[in-house]
Amino acid sequence: MNSFDRPVCILGLGLIGGSLLRDVPGAFGYNRSAATAQKAADDGFDASADLAATLKRAERDNALIVLAVPYPAISGLLDAIVEYAPSCGFTDVVSIKGEVLAHVRQRGLEDHYVGSHPMAGTADSGWSASLSGLFKKAAWVITFDHALESPSPEWVSLWRDVALLGKSVGGEIVPARVHSHDSAVARISHLPHILAEALAITGDNGGALSLSLAASSFRDGTRVAGTEPPLVRAMCETNAEALREALDETLGLLTEVRSRLDAEDPDLERFITDGYRARIRYEVRSGNDHRANSVSPRAVSARPIMRVQPGGRNWVNTLIHAESIGAQIEVI
Amino acid sequence: MNSFDRPVCILGLGLIGGSLLRDVPGAFGYNRSAATAQKAADDGFDASADLAATLKRAERDNALIVLAVPYPAISGLLDAIVEYAPSCGFTDVVSIKGEVLAHVRQRGLEDHYVGSHPMAGTADSGWSASLSGLFKKAAWVITFDHALESPSPEWVSLWRDVALLGKSVGGEIVPARVHSHDSAVARISHLPHILAEALAITGDNGGALSLSLAASSFRDGTRVAGTEPPLVRAMCETNAEALREALDETLGLLTEVRSRLDAEDPDLERFITDGYRARIRYEVRSGNDHRANSVSPRAVSARPIMRVQPGGRNWVNTLIHAESIGAQIEVI
């Protein structure tokens, strides 16, 4: 079985769900497309295209359910869980957490739910893109808002299991409340997409000569503009409030630069030095070396580690502290 | 000697000048720092720290002079050329061309000057960073504004030699007028730096949790913010007018996104689709495959090739056409 002694039921066998199915011993999965479920089964995994049967099995086995579908499909799966697996605990892997939690609250399922966001991926999607080892050394965010609301012992146990699940596939467990998570990913994931799109359009407006002269700064600055538009829309449109806040800061900076460029002798020293220092802080923090331009994962984690005993004395304060320093946790 | 049968004199032996000295047979160089000149000499190259002597030698040998110094040092070298090598033709390798041409015009040297911008580099600088092969398959812009001003036959011959020099070290010669060049690099080189700085600052404002969760989109989007601030300032501040125009377009796009995020159901479809299409056009054009995220140079040039006979009938129109499609030229 696995390190937390509880079966895992994975709903959705795309890049994330499929990779989980490969890495979690004894896990079983469901996919809406019968062809995909069949492919997974042909590859030797326990997969079905029958949602009701899969959820009934999860209920019977007291499985931990993972919703590994895109955000628009979450609502329908929550209804199915209520119907077929009402006593199961579950997590999800959607890249925004506020909107998912809202759906969970609408159904009064807070005590059965812990949000996840494994920050791993490739440019490809679907079962054929899934692979073993995808989550190694990746941040795996788990939310803990409900810990502040006198949760049941079962929820505390569920929380521990979700953390152990992420850990068991090599993730680094970073606790964060929903609002903090959504605000952080707006800055470091959704805003980069928006800026990449804007840069791609502005460069393209320069015509053939511009594109002919474009070198690595343009290539890297626009790379994520090559992401399929529906994926970018799903991230940015569902995290509008936090993205707006981050974008307002960026617009403030750029507007200031714009006005300085009007001067007789433009002086961008402070802005450029601030940007340089921020990047260096990120490099030091992440272990990235800006000289190497490496695309390989770093060898050693740069995230501090804090030990947490779920339900133990002061555990919520430890989680809040870990969130504030972006630490990973070790569940004891 | 070299393919254009004329000695080459390189002033400044940093990354660009040093790499040229390595790749141009029979070239000789000067560096302000005696230690650097000595290092180059120790490595077996013909290098001196005596500017006057170097320029007198250039004048005696009718050398083609390359100003391979940063923009702030250009003005002083032009004065030295007027004094010691008044009959030599020269080019420069500064990344903006308008301000350099202004200095050239101030001294009435238009008929001795052809601007270059070899778009090659690494994150490092100085003689120790220089290397053979740096210019292979890189765009090497050469300006031709003076071709529209009834230039002398000597200037046409100089223009041919500068093109042959770039070609001889493996560059792809892209003709562009000064204004077109500066406008293009504002969009695809200077704007990417500005957006990278703004993204780095906004991400950093999110604190430790944001930096902890930052993954490849933030890493790539901020990469060039790790460039030494003086280099970024030199590029952006000296190309203020063109950069302002590009930045205004970007600000227009981002402000529109900002206002759409206020809506009940934000709709970013058009913006995100436009950005995606622009990136795909760039990928097709450059031969970059957005799935591979490759950092290696492409095997085959994607730039169309046009043949040009300097001074021949209609050659200026051919150059204007090449500029408009970002083509490289072959000098016949």
Chai-1 contact restraints between the chains, C-beta under 6 A:
chainA,res_idxA,chainB,res_idxB,connection_type,confidence,min_distance_angstrom,max_distance_angstrom,comment,restraint_id
A,M119,B,A215,contact,1.0,0.0,6.0,A-B,restraint_1
A,A123,B,R291,contact,1.0,0.0,6.0,A-B,restraint_2
A,A139,B,L213,contact,1.0,0.0,6.0,A-B,restraint_3
A,S180,B,L209,contact,1.0,0.0,6.0,A-B,restraint_4
A,A184,B,G206,contact,1.0,0.0,6.0,A-B,restraint_5
A,A184,B,L209,contact,1.0,0.0,6.0,A-B,restraint_6
A,A184,B,S210,contact,1.0,0.0,6.0,A-B,restraint_7
A,A184,B,L213,contact,1.0,0.0,6.0,A-B,restraint_8
A,R187,B,T202,contact,1.0,0.0,6.0,A-B,restraint_9
A,R187,B,G203,contact,1.0,0.0,6.0,A-B,restraint_10
A,R187,B,G206,contact,1.0,0.0,6.0,A-B,restraint_11
A,R187,B,S210,contact,1.0,0.0,6.0,A-B,restraint_12
A,I188,B,G203,contact,1.0,0.0,6.0,A-B,restraint_13
A,I188,B,S210,contact,1.0,0.0,6.0,A-B,restraint_14
A,I188,B,L213,contact,1.0,0.0,6.0,A-B,restraint_15
A,I188,B,A214,contact,1.0,0.0,6.0,A-B,restraint_16
A,I188,B,F218,contact,1.0,0.0,6.0,A-B,restraint_17
A,S189,B,S217,contact,1.0,0.0,6.0,A-B,restraint_18
A,P192,B,S217,contact,1.0,0.0,6.0,A-B,restraint_19
A,P192,B,F218,contact,1.0,0.0,6.0,A-B,restraint_20
A,P192,B,G221,contact,1.0,0.0,6.0,A-B,restraint_21
A,L195,B,L195,contact,1.0,0.0,6.0,A-B,restraint_22
A,L195,B,L199,contact,1.0,0.0,6.0,A-B,restraint_23
A,E197,B,I272,contact,1.0,0.0,6.0,A-B,restraint_24
A,E197,B,G275,contact,1.0,0.0,6.0,A-B,restraint_25
A,A198,B,T250,contact,1.0,0.0,6.0,A-B,restraint_26
A,A198,B,L253,contact,1.0,0.0,6.0,A-B,restraint_27
A,A198,B,L254,contact,1.0,0.0,6.0,A-B,restraint_28
A,L199,B,L195,contact,1.0,0.0,6.0,A-B,restraint_29
A,A200,B,G275,contact,1.0,0.0,6.0,A-B,restraint_30
A,A200,B,A278,contact,1.0,0.0,6.0,A-B,restraint_31
A,A200,B,R279,contact,1.0,0.0,6.0,A-B,restraint_32
A,I201,B,D274,contact,1.0,0.0,6.0,A-B,restraint_33
A,I201,B,G275,contact,1.0,0.0,6.0,A-B,restraint_34
A,I201,B,A278,contact,1.0,0.0,6.0,A-B,restraint_35
A,T202,B,R187,contact,1.0,0.0,6.0,A-B,restraint_36
A,T202,B,A246,contact,1.0,0.0,6.0,A-B,restraint_37
A,T202,B,E249,contact,1.0,0.0,6.0,A-B,restraint_38
A,T202,B,T250,contact,1.0,0.0,6.0,A-B,restraint_39
A,G203,B,R187,contact,1.0,0.0,6.0,A-B,restraint_40
A,G203,B,I188,contact,1.0,0.0,6.0,A-B,restraint_41
A,D204,B,A278,contact,1.0,0.0,6.0,A-B,restraint_42
A,D204,B,R281,contact,1.0,0.0,6.0,A-B,restraint_43
A,G206,B,A184,contact,1.0,0.0,6.0,A-B,restraint_44
A,G206,B,R187,contact,1.0,0.0,6.0,A-B,restraint_45
A,A208,B,I325,contact,1.0,0.0,6.0,A-B,restraint_46
A,A208,B,G326,contact,1.0,0.0,6.0,A-B,restraint_47
A,L209,B,S180,contact,1.0,0.0,6.0,A-B,restraint_48
A,L209,B,A184,contact,1.0,0.0,6.0,A-B,restraint_49
A,L209,B,E323,contact,1.0,0.0,6.0,A-B,restraint_50
A,L209,B,G326,contact,1.0,0.0,6.0,A-B,restraint_51
A,S210,B,A184,contact,1.0,0.0,6.0,A-B,restraint_52
A,S210,B,R187,contact,1.0,0.0,6.0,A-B,restraint_53
A,S210,B,I188,contact,1.0,0.0,6.0,A-B,restraint_54
A,L211,B,Y282,contact,1.0,0.0,6.0,A-B,restraint_55
A,L211,B,R285,contact,1.0,0.0,6.0,A-B,restraint_56
A,S212,B,R303,contact,1.0,0.0,6.0,A-B,restraint_57
A,S212,B,G326,contact,1.0,0.0,6.0,A-B,restraint_58
A,L213,B,A139,contact,1.0,0.0,6.0,A-B,restraint_59
A,L213,B,A184,contact,1.0,0.0,6.0,A-B,restraint_60
A,L213,B,I188,contact,1.0,0.0,6.0,A-B,restraint_61
A,A214,B,I188,contact,1.0,0.0,6.0,A-B,restraint_62
A,A215,B,M119,contact,1.0,0.0,6.0,A-B,restraint_63
A,S217,B,S189,contact,1.0,0.0,6.0,A-B,restraint_64
A,S217,B,P192,contact,1.0,0.0,6.0,A-B,restraint_65
A,S217,B,V224,contact,1.0,0.0,6.0,A-B,restraint_66
A,F218,B,I188,contact,1.0,0.0,6.0,A-B,restraint_67
A,F218,B,P192,contact,1.0,0.0,6.0,A-B,restraint_68
A,D220,B,D220,contact,1.0,0.0,6.0,A-B,restraint_69
A,D220,B,R223,contact,1.0,0.0,6.0,A-B,restraint_70
A,G221,B,P192,contact,1.0,0.0,6.0,A-B,restraint_71
A,T222,B,R279,contact,1.0,0.0,6.0,A-B,restraint_72
A,R223,B,D220,contact,1.0,0.0,6.0,A-B,restraint_73
A,V224,B,S217,contact,1.0,0.0,6.0,A-B,restraint_74
A,A225,B,G275,contact,1.0,0.0,6.0,A-B,restraint_75
A,A225,B,Y276,contact,1.0,0.0,6.0,A-B,restraint_76
A,A225,B,R279,contact,1.0,0.0,6.0,A-B,restraint_77
A,G226,B,R279,contact,1.0,0.0,6.0,A-B,restraint_78
A,G226,B,H290,contact,1.0,0.0,6.0,A-B,restraint_79
A,P229,B,I272,contact,1.0,0.0,6.0,A-B,restraint_80
A,P229,B,T273,contact,1.0,0.0,6.0,A-B,restraint_81
A,P229,B,Y276,contact,1.0,0.0,6.0,A-B,restraint_82
A,V232,B,I272,contact,1.0,0.0,6.0,A-B,restraint_83
A,R233,B,L268,contact,1.0,0.0,6.0,A-B,restraint_84
A,R233,B,I272,contact,1.0,0.0,6.0,A-B,restraint_85
A,C236,B,L268,contact,1.0,0.0,6.0,A-B,restraint_86
A,E237,B,P266,contact,1.0,0.0,6.0,A-B,restraint_87
A,E237,B,L268,contact,1.0,0.0,6.0,A-B,restraint_88
A,A240,B,L261,contact,1.0,0.0,6.0,A-B,restraint_89
A,A240,B,P266,contact,1.0,0.0,6.0,A-B,restraint_90
A,R244,B,L261,contact,1.0,0.0,6.0,A-B,restraint_91
A,A246,B,T202,contact,1.0,0.0,6.0,A-B,restraint_92
A,L247,B,R258,contact,1.0,0.0,6.0,A-B,restraint_93
A,E249,B,T202,contact,1.0,0.0,6.0,A-B,restraint_94
A,T250,B,A198,contact,1.0,0.0,6.0,A-B,restraint_95
A,T250,B,T202,contact,1.0,0.0,6.0,A-B,restraint_96
A,L251,B,L254,contact,1.0,0.0,6.0,A-B,restraint_97
A,L253,B,A198,contact,1.0,0.0,6.0,A-B,restraint_98
A,L254,B,A198,contact,1.0,0.0,6.0,A-B,restraint_99
A,L254,B,L251,contact,1.0,0.0,6.0,A-B,restraint_100
A,R258,B,L247,contact,1.0,0.0,6.0,A-B,restraint_101
A,L261,B,A240,contact,1.0,0.0,6.0,A-B,restraint_102
A,L261,B,R244,contact,1.0,0.0,6.0,A-B,restraint_103
A,P266,B,E237,contact,1.0,0.0,6.0,A-B,restraint_104
A,P266,B,A240,contact,1.0,0.0,6.0,A-B,restraint_105
A,L268,B,R233,contact,1.0,0.0,6.0,A-B,restraint_106
A,L268,B,C236,contact,1.0,0.0,6.0,A-B,restraint_107
A,L268,B,E237,contact,1.0,0.0,6.0,A-B,restraint_108
A,I272,B,E197,contact,1.0,0.0,6.0,A-B,restraint_109
A,I272,B,P229,contact,1.0,0.0,6.0,A-B,restraint_110
A,I272,B,V232,contact,1.0,0.0,6.0,A-B,restraint_111
A,I272,B,R233,contact,1.0,0.0,6.0,A-B,restraint_112
A,T273,B,P229,contact,1.0,0.0,6.0,A-B,restraint_113
A,D274,B,I201,contact,1.0,0.0,6.0,A-B,restraint_114
A,G275,B,E197,contact,1.0,0.0,6.0,A-B,restraint_115
A,G275,B,A200,contact,1.0,0.0,6.0,A-B,restraint_116
A,G275,B,I201,contact,1.0,0.0,6.0,A-B,restraint_117
A,G275,B,A225,contact,1.0,0.0,6.0,A-B,restraint_118
A,Y276,B,A225,contact,1.0,0.0,6.0,A-B,restraint_119
A,Y276,B,P229,contact,1.0,0.0,6.0,A-B,restraint_120
A,A278,B,A200,contact,1.0,0.0,6.0,A-B,restraint_121
A,A278,B,I201,contact,1.0,0.0,6.0,A-B,restraint_122
A,A278,B,D204,contact,1.0,0.0,6.0,A-B,restraint_123
A,R279,B,A200,contact,1.0,0.0,6.0,A-B,restraint_124
A,R279,B,T222,contact,1.0,0.0,6.0,A-B,restraint_125
A,R279,B,A225,contact,1.0,0.0,6.0,A-B,restraint_126
A,R279,B,G226,contact,1.0,0.0,6.0,A-B,restraint_127
A,R281,B,D204,contact,1.0,0.0,6.0,A-B,restraint_128
A,Y282,B,L211,contact,1.0,0.0,6.0,A-B,restraint_129
A,R285,B,L211,contact,1.0,0.0,6.0,A-B,restraint_130
A,H290,B,G226,contact,1.0,0.0,6.0,A-B,restraint_131
A,R291,B,A123,contact,1.0,0.0,6.0,A-B,restraint_132
A,R303,B,S212,contact,1.0,0.0,6.0,A-B,restraint_133
A,E323,B,L209,contact,1.0,0.0,6.0,A-B,restraint_134
A,I325,B,A208,contact,1.0,0.0,6.0,A-B,restraint_135
A,G326,B,A208,contact,1.0,0.0,6.0,A-B,restraint_136
A,G326,B,L209,contact,1.0,0.0,6.0,A-B,restraint_137
A,G326,B,S212,contact,1.0,0.0,6.0,A-B,restraint_138
